């Protein structure tokens, strides 16, 4: 990913139009890309925290240690 040397973990939003970024978060959270897309749609937000909270709330993800 080459967005001016900004890693996905340093941003606040998931760029849904960048497949590589969706893949990054799917791999990081151990879910499918479709789960990420569904979470964004259901939470009405592409904010990383909102998506993660949605996945946690809906038991698609187990809380990861930082």
Protein Blocks (a to p, Z undefined) as FASTA:
>chain_A
ZZhhiafklpmbdcfklmklmmmmmmmnopafklmmmmmmmnopabfklmmmmmmmnopa
ccddZZ
